[in-house]
Amino acid sequence: MVQMDNFKTYANGFQAVPRLGLERITYLMELLGNPQETLHCIHVAGTNGKGSTCAFTESMLLAAGYKVGKYISPNLVRVNERITFCREEISDTDLNRLLEKIEMLIPEAEKVLNDKISQFEIWTAAAFCYFAEKNPDYVVLETGLGGEFDATNVISKNVMSVITQIDIDHVEYLGDTIEKIATTKSKIIKSACESGVTVVSAQSEDAIRVIGEEAKRNGTKLVVPKEAILQGTEEIYEIISYGAMKNLRLGLGGIYQIQNACTAIECAIALGLSEDAIRAGLAAAENPARFEMIGKDPITIYDGGHNPNGVRSLKDSIDRYYPNTERTIVFACMADKDFMPSLNMLNDGYSKFVFTTVQENPRAMGAKALCEKAAENGIVGEWAPTLMEALALARAKGKLTVVCGSLYLYKDLEK
């Protein structure tokens, strides 16, 4: 059980994998007066593209003049990043005040439940309380893991459900097939849906079929985005046309953002946003660590892709903007990840590798062990114990540098 004297350490500590189940969060929210029931949530699930789709959607709503709360995970550097109102992170004062409020309820809740309230449930409860105070027009609500038993699914109604690209990930929690994973993620779809719309990113027929069946059961209309027409690029940013809207510039880098943008555009259309708001919002979207240019001499890209689908998208973007270019890949990952498929994809004849370790993370794989395992599988590289040392090694080569393998690595840039 959480002890009162170390509650803040626990609440602000290492981000453990969320524990699934709604019993704990349901009871906690009841103790807090169910503030989530006052909110108008756009609920977003999926394996890849959730964060970027949330960023585009938030940005278009802000451009339309709405007040918008956003709840995302994981955070990159500080817990505060998870909870924003009109792009402003929750202040330390407000976060601490809400954590103290929740802390007072923890002993009773854990005694009744005979179970430990998880970090993610604490953060989710704090977010709902904060948004209820701020009274936004919309809350863009990203699931943590899965959908059906994710803590965010404590909401009983929503504005719409959005499901992005589904891939094989977290099989021990969600299932080992696309259909099983699509099934659990589709359970965020609600019959009490203000817009009557479920938006699902274009993807495999199996995933769309499963999600479509759940949408139909709940009486919502399934919307699958059309294909965008590529109009060109500006550095790493795509310019697209979508339907009658021409030359839309995306504010997030990477070719894979086209799909996320199209998904978000369909959300905006369902909400009645104007073309001006859609255009301005797409261009102004912000989402760090997703094909983000973090340096220019040499060009250095950070991308949080950490499963085969995400790394495939990263590889497609590298090939689009920097074709046939020698590069150095700085790679780190969690010890529970099957990383070789990703490394094999990146090992295309143009890449050299420097392996490193995510700091202060008990799930992280050690750089030396990672380097040795890669070598056993035919990928020979160097290793450095920290990201900054690995970056120094990589950038000394004077080539395009790409940092990838884990979103958790981003916080080490500040060190």
C-alpha positions as CSV (number, residue, x, y, z in Angstrom):
1,M,0.0,0.0,0.0
2,V,1.1,3.6,-0.6
3,Q,2.4,5.1,2.6
4,M,1.5,8.8,3.2
5,D,5.1,9.9,3.6
6,N,6.2,8.6,0.2
7,F,3.1,9.3,-1.8
8,K,4.5,12.2,-3.8
9,T,7.7,10.2,-4.5
10,Y,5.5,7.3,-5.8
11,A,3.2,9.6,-7.8
12,N,6.1,11.4,-9.4
13,G,8.4,8.5,-9.8
14,F,9.3,6.1,-12.6
15,Q,6.4,5.5,-15.0
16,A,5.5,1.8,-14.5
17,V,3.4,0.0,-17.1
18,P,-0.3,0.9,-16.3
19,R,-2.2,-1.8,-14.4
20,L,-5.4,-2.6,-16.2
21,G,-8.8,-2.8,-14.6
22,L,-11.6,-0.3,-13.9
23,E,-12.5,-1.3,-10.3
24,R,-9.8,0.9,-8.6
25,I,-10.3,4.0,-10.8
26,T,-14.1,3.7,-10.5
27,Y,-14.0,3.7,-6.8
28,L,-11.5,6.5,-6.6
29,M,-13.5,8.7,-8.9
30,E,-16.7,8.0,-6.8
31,L,-14.8,9.3,-3.8
32,L,-13.9,12.4,-5.7
33,G,-17.5,13.0,-6.9
34,N,-17.1,11.7,-10.4
35,P,-15.8,14.9,-12.0
36,Q,-15.2,13.1,-15.3
37,E,-18.9,12.9,-15.9
38,T,-19.0,16.7,-16.3
39,L,-16.5,16.6,-19.2
40,H,-16.8,16.4,-23.0
41,C,-14.1,13.9,-24.0
42,I,-12.7,13.0,-27.4
43,H,-11.3,9.6,-26.4
44,V,-8.3,8.4,-28.4
45,A,-6.9,4.8,-28.4
46,G,-4.5,3.0,-30.7
47,T,-1.0,1.6,-30.8
48,N,0.7,4.2,-32.9
49,G,-0.2,7.8,-33.6
50,K,-2.3,8.5,-30.6
51,G,-0.2,11.4,-29.3
52,S,0.1,13.1,-32.7
53,T,-3.6,12.6,-33.5
54,C,-4.4,14.2,-30.1
55,A,-2.0,17.1,-30.9
56,F,-3.6,17.8,-34.2
57,T,-7.1,17.6,-32.8
58,E,-6.2,19.8,-29.8
59,S,-4.6,22.4,-32.1
60,M,-7.5,22.6,-34.5
61,L,-10.0,23.0,-31.6
62,L,-7.8,25.8,-30.2
63,A,-7.6,27.5,-33.6
64,A,-11.4,27.4,-33.7
65,G,-11.5,29.3,-30.4
66,Y,-12.4,26.5,-28.0
67,K,-11.0,25.9,-24.6
68,V,-9.2,22.5,-24.6
69,G,-7.9,20.2,-22.0
70,K,-5.6,17.4,-23.0
71,Y,-4.4,14.3,-21.1
72,I,-1.6,12.2,-22.7
73,S,1.0,9.7,-21.7
74,P,3.8,9.0,-21.2
75,N,5.4,12.2,-20.1
76,L,8.8,12.9,-21.5
77,V,10.4,14.9,-18.7
78,R,7.8,15.9,-16.1
79,V,4.4,14.5,-15.0
80,N,2.9,18.0,-15.6
81,E,3.2,17.4,-19.4
82,R,0.4,14.9,-19.1
83,I,-2.2,17.4,-18.1
84,T,-2.6,20.6,-20.1
85,F,-5.3,23.3,-20.5
86,C,-5.1,25.4,-23.7
87,R,-1.5,24.1,-24.1
88,E,-0.4,25.2,-20.7
89,E,0.9,22.4,-18.4
90,I,-0.7,22.1,-15.0
91,S,1.3,24.1,-12.5
92,D,3.3,22.4,-9.7
93,T,1.0,24.2,-7.3
94,D,-2.2,22.8,-8.8
95,L,-0.7,19.3,-9.4
96,N,0.5,19.1,-5.8
97,R,-2.8,20.4,-4.5
98,L,-4.7,17.7,-6.4
99,L,-2.2,15.0,-5.4
100,E,-2.7,16.0,-1.8
101,K,-6.5,15.7,-2.2
102,I,-6.2,12.3,-3.8
103,E,-3.6,11.2,-1.2
104,M,-6.2,11.8,1.6
105,L,-8.5,9.2,0.0
106,I,-5.8,6.6,-0.8
107,P,-5.8,4.7,2.6
108,E,-9.6,4.2,2.6
109,A,-9.7,3.3,-1.1
110,E,-6.9,0.7,-0.8
111,K,-8.4,-0.8,2.4
112,V,-11.8,-1.2,0.7
113,L,-10.3,-2.5,-2.6
114,N,-7.6,-4.5,-0.9
115,D,-5.5,-3.3,-3.8
116,K,-2.9,-0.6,-4.6
117,I,-4.0,2.4,-6.6
118,S,-1.6,2.7,-9.5
119,Q,0.4,5.8,-10.6
120,F,-1.6,6.1,-13.8
121,E,-4.9,6.0,-11.9
122,I,-3.6,8.8,-9.6
123,W,-2.6,10.9,-12.6
124,T,-5.9,10.2,-14.4
125,A,-7.9,11.2,-11.4
126,A,-5.9,14.4,-11.0
127,A,-6.5,15.2,-14.7
128,F,-10.2,14.7,-14.4
129,C,-10.4,16.9,-11.2
130,Y,-8.3,19.6,-12.9
131,F,-10.4,19.7,-16.1
132,A,-13.6,19.8,-14.1
133,E,-12.2,22.9,-12.4
134,K,-11.1,24.6,-15.6
135,N,-14.4,23.7,-17.5
136,P,-12.9,23.2,-21.0
137,D,-15.2,22.9,-24.0
138,Y,-13.5,19.7,-24.9
139,V,-11.0,17.3,-23.4
140,V,-8.7,15.3,-25.7
141,L,-8.2,12.1,-23.7
142,E,-5.6,9.6,-24.7
143,T,-5.7,6.1,-23.3
144,G,-2.6,4.8,-21.5
145,L,-2.7,1.1,-22.5
146,G,-5.4,-0.7,-24.4
147,G,-8.9,0.6,-24.1
148,E,-11.5,-1.5,-22.4
149,F,-9.7,-1.7,-19.0
150,D,-7.6,1.5,-19.3
151,A,-8.2,3.9,-16.5
152,T,-9.4,6.7,-18.9
153,N,-12.3,4.4,-19.8
154,V,-14.0,5.2,-16.5
155,I,-15.9,7.8,-18.5
156,S,-19.5,6.7,-19.2
157,K,-20.0,9.0,-22.2
158,N,-17.9,10.9,-24.8
159,V,-18.0,13.3,-27.7
160,M,-16.5,10.7,-30.0
161,S,-14.2,7.7,-30.0
162,V,-11.0,7.8,-32.1
163,I,-8.9,4.7,-32.8
164,T,-5.5,5.2,-34.5
165,Q,-3.2,2.6,-36.1
166,I,-3.2,-0.7,-34.4
167,D,-0.1,-2.9,-34.2
168,I,1.1,-5.9,-32.2
169,D,2.4,-4.4,-28.9
170,H,1.9,-5.3,-25.2
171,V,0.8,-8.7,-26.2
172,E,0.8,-9.9,-22.5
173,Y,-1.9,-7.4,-21.7
174,L,-3.9,-7.0,-24.9
175,G,-3.6,-10.2,-26.9
176,D,-1.3,-11.5,-29.7
177,T,-3.4,-10.8,-32.8
178,I,-4.5,-7.6,-34.5
179,E,-8.1,-8.7,-34.0
180,K,-7.7,-9.2,-30.2
181,I,-5.9,-5.8,-29.8
182,A,-8.6,-4.1,-31.9
183,T,-11.3,-5.6,-29.8
184,T,-9.9,-4.3,-26.5
185,K,-9.2,-0.8,-28.0
186,S,-12.7,-0.7,-29.6
187,K,-14.3,-0.9,-26.1
188,I,-13.8,2.9,-25.7
189,I,-16.7,3.3,-28.1
190,K,-19.8,4.5,-26.2
191,S,-23.5,4.4,-27.1
192,A,-23.7,7.7,-25.1
193,C,-21.7,9.6,-27.8
194,E,-22.5,13.3,-28.5
195,S,-21.3,13.4,-32.1
196,G,-22.6,9.9,-33.0
197,V,-19.2,9.3,-34.7
198,T,-16.3,6.9,-34.3
199,V,-13.2,7.7,-36.4
200,V,-10.7,5.0,-37.1
201,S,-7.4,5.5,-39.0
202,A,-7.1,3.7,-42.3
203,Q,-5.4,0.3,-41.6
204,S,-5.9,-3.4,-41.9
205,E,-9.3,-4.8,-42.9
206,D,-9.3,-7.0,-39.8
207,A,-8.9,-4.1,-37.4
208,I,-11.5,-2.0,-39.2
209,R,-14.0,-4.9,-39.3
210,V,-13.7,-5.4,-35.5
211,I,-13.9,-1.7,-34.7
212,G,-16.8,-1.3,-37.2
213,E,-18.8,-4.1,-35.5
214,E,-18.3,-2.3,-32.1
215,A,-19.3,1.0,-33.6
216,K,-22.5,-0.5,-35.0
217,R,-23.3,-2.2,-31.7
218,N,-23.2,1.2,-30.0
219,G,-25.1,3.0,-32.7
220,T,-22.3,5.2,-33.9
221,K,-21.3,6.0,-37.5
222,L,-17.8,4.6,-38.5
223,V,-15.7,7.1,-40.4
224,V,-12.4,6.0,-42.1
225,P,-10.3,8.9,-43.5
226,K,-9.8,9.2,-47.2
227,E,-6.3,9.2,-48.7
228,A,-4.6,12.6,-48.7
229,I,-2.9,13.9,-51.9
230,L,0.8,14.8,-51.3
231,Q,1.7,18.3,-52.5
232,G,5.3,18.4,-51.4
233,T,7.4,19.0,-48.4
234,E,9.0,21.8,-46.4
235,E,12.1,20.4,-44.7
236,I,10.5,17.4,-42.8
237,Y,7.0,18.8,-42.9
238,E,4.4,17.5,-45.4
239,I,2.1,19.6,-47.4
240,I,-1.1,17.8,-48.4
241,S,-4.5,18.2,-49.9
242,Y,-7.5,16.5,-48.3
243,G,-10.8,16.6,-50.0
244,A,-11.5,20.1,-51.1
245,M,-8.9,21.5,-48.8
246,K,-5.7,22.3,-50.6
247,N,-2.1,22.8,-49.5
248,L,-2.4,22.0,-45.8
249,R,0.9,22.2,-44.1
250,L,1.5,19.9,-41.2
251,G,3.3,21.2,-38.1
252,L,4.5,17.8,-37.1
253,G,7.4,16.2,-39.0
254,G,7.4,12.8,-40.7
255,I,5.5,11.2,-43.6
256,Y,3.5,9.1,-41.1
257,Q,1.9,12.3,-39.8
258,I,-0.2,12.4,-42.9
259,Q,-2.3,9.5,-41.6
260,N,-2.6,11.1,-38.1
261,A,-3.5,14.4,-39.7
262,C,-6.3,12.8,-41.8
263,T,-7.7,11.1,-38.8
264,A,-7.7,14.4,-36.9
265,I,-9.3,16.2,-39.8
266,E,-12.2,13.8,-39.8
267,C,-12.6,14.5,-36.1
268,A,-12.7,18.2,-36.9
269,I,-15.2,17.8,-39.7
270,A,-17.5,15.7,-37.4
271,L,-17.3,18.6,-34.9
272,G,-18.1,21.2,-37.5
273,L,-14.8,23.0,-37.5
274,S,-14.1,25.5,-40.3
275,E,-11.5,25.0,-43.0
276,D,-9.6,28.0,-41.6
277,A,-9.4,26.4,-38.1
278,I,-8.4,23.0,-39.6
279,R,-5.7,24.7,-41.7
280,A,-4.3,26.9,-38.9
281,G,-4.5,24.0,-36.4
282,L,-2.6,21.5,-38.5
283,A,0.2,24.0,-39.0
284,A,0.5,24.9,-35.3
285,A,0.4,21.4,-33.9
286,E,3.1,20.5,-31.3
287,N,4.2,17.0,-30.2
288,P,7.8,16.6,-29.1
289,A,9.8,13.4,-29.8
290,R,7.9,12.4,-32.9
291,F,10.3,12.9,-35.8
292,E,11.5,16.1,-34.1
293,M,14.5,17.9,-35.5
294,I,16.6,18.6,-32.4
295,G,19.8,19.7,-34.1
296,K,21.0,20.9,-37.5
297,D,24.8,20.5,-37.6
298,P,24.7,17.6,-38.3
299,I,20.9,17.2,-38.7
300,T,19.7,15.3,-35.7
301,I,16.2,13.8,-35.5
302,Y,14.6,12.3,-32.4
303,D,11.7,9.8,-32.9
304,G,10.0,7.8,-30.2
305,G,9.1,4.9,-32.5
306,H,9.5,1.8,-30.3
307,N,7.7,-1.1,-32.1
308,P,8.0,-2.5,-35.6
309,N,5.1,-0.3,-37.0
310,G,6.6,2.8,-35.4
311,V,10.1,2.1,-36.7
312,R,8.8,1.3,-40.1
313,S,7.2,4.7,-40.2
314,L,10.4,6.3,-39.0
315,K,12.4,4.5,-41.7
316,D,9.9,5.6,-44.4
317,S,10.4,9.2,-43.2
318,I,14.2,9.0,-43.3
319,D,14.1,7.6,-46.8
320,R,11.7,10.3,-47.9
321,Y,13.6,13.3,-46.6
322,Y,17.2,12.0,-46.6
323,P,17.3,9.3,-49.4
324,N,20.5,7.3,-49.8
325,T,22.1,9.2,-47.0
326,E,24.7,7.8,-44.6
327,R,23.4,8.1,-41.0
328,T,24.2,7.1,-37.4
329,I,21.4,5.5,-35.4
330,V,21.5,6.1,-31.6
331,F,19.3,3.3,-30.2
332,A,18.0,2.4,-26.7
333,C,15.1,0.3,-25.6
334,M,13.4,-1.5,-22.8
335,A,14.6,-4.9,-21.8
336,D,11.1,-6.4,-22.3
337,K,11.0,-5.3,-26.0
338,D,11.8,-7.6,-29.0
339,F,14.0,-5.0,-30.6
340,M,15.7,-7.0,-33.4
341,P,12.9,-6.5,-36.0
342,S,13.3,-2.8,-35.5
343,L,17.1,-2.9,-35.8
344,N,16.9,-5.1,-38.9
345,M,14.6,-2.5,-40.5
346,L,17.0,0.3,-39.8
347,N,20.0,-1.7,-40.9
348,D,19.8,-0.8,-44.6
349,G,23.4,-0.4,-45.6
350,Y,23.4,3.4,-44.9
351,S,23.3,3.1,-41.1
352,K,25.9,2.8,-38.4
353,F,24.8,2.2,-34.8
354,V,25.5,3.5,-31.4
355,F,23.7,1.9,-28.5
356,T,22.9,3.5,-25.2
357,T,20.8,3.1,-22.0
358,V,17.7,5.0,-20.8
359,Q,18.8,6.5,-17.5
360,E,16.9,5.9,-14.2
361,N,14.5,3.4,-15.6
362,P,14.5,-0.1,-14.2
363,R,13.0,-1.5,-17.4
364,A,15.8,-0.2,-19.5
365,M,18.2,-2.6,-21.3
366,G,21.9,-1.9,-20.7
367,A,23.8,-0.4,-23.6
368,K,26.6,-3.0,-23.5
369,A,24.1,-5.9,-23.4
370,L,22.1,-4.3,-26.2
371,C,25.2,-3.9,-28.3
372,E,26.2,-7.5,-27.7
373,K,22.8,-8.9,-28.5
374,A,22.7,-6.8,-31.7
375,A,26.1,-8.2,-32.7
376,E,25.0,-11.7,-32.1
377,N,22.3,-11.0,-34.7
378,G,24.7,-9.4,-37.3
379,I,24.4,-5.7,-36.4
380,V,27.7,-4.4,-35.1
381,G,27.9,-1.1,-33.4
382,E,29.4,1.0,-30.6
383,W,27.9,1.7,-27.2
384,A,27.9,4.5,-24.7
385,P,26.4,4.4,-21.2
386,T,24.4,7.7,-21.6
387,L,22.5,9.4,-24.3
388,M,24.8,12.5,-24.3
389,E,27.9,10.3,-24.7
390,A,26.2,8.3,-27.4
391,L,25.2,11.5,-29.2
392,A,28.7,12.9,-29.0
393,L,30.0,9.6,-30.6
394,A,27.4,9.8,-33.3
395,R,27.6,13.4,-34.2
396,A,31.4,13.3,-34.4
397,K,30.9,11.3,-37.5
398,G,29.3,14.3,-39.1
399,K,26.4,12.3,-40.6
400,L,22.7,12.5,-40.2
401,T,21.9,11.3,-36.7
402,V,18.7,9.6,-35.7
403,V,17.8,8.9,-32.0
404,C,15.1,6.3,-31.6
405,G,14.0,3.1,-29.8
406,S,12.2,4.6,-26.8
407,L,10.1,7.7,-25.9
408,Y,11.7,7.4,-22.4
409,L,15.1,8.3,-23.8
410,Y,13.9,11.9,-24.5
411,K,14.3,13.0,-20.9
412,D,18.0,12.2,-21.0
413,L,18.5,15.1,-23.5
414,E,18.1,17.5,-20.6
415,K,21.0,15.8,-18.8
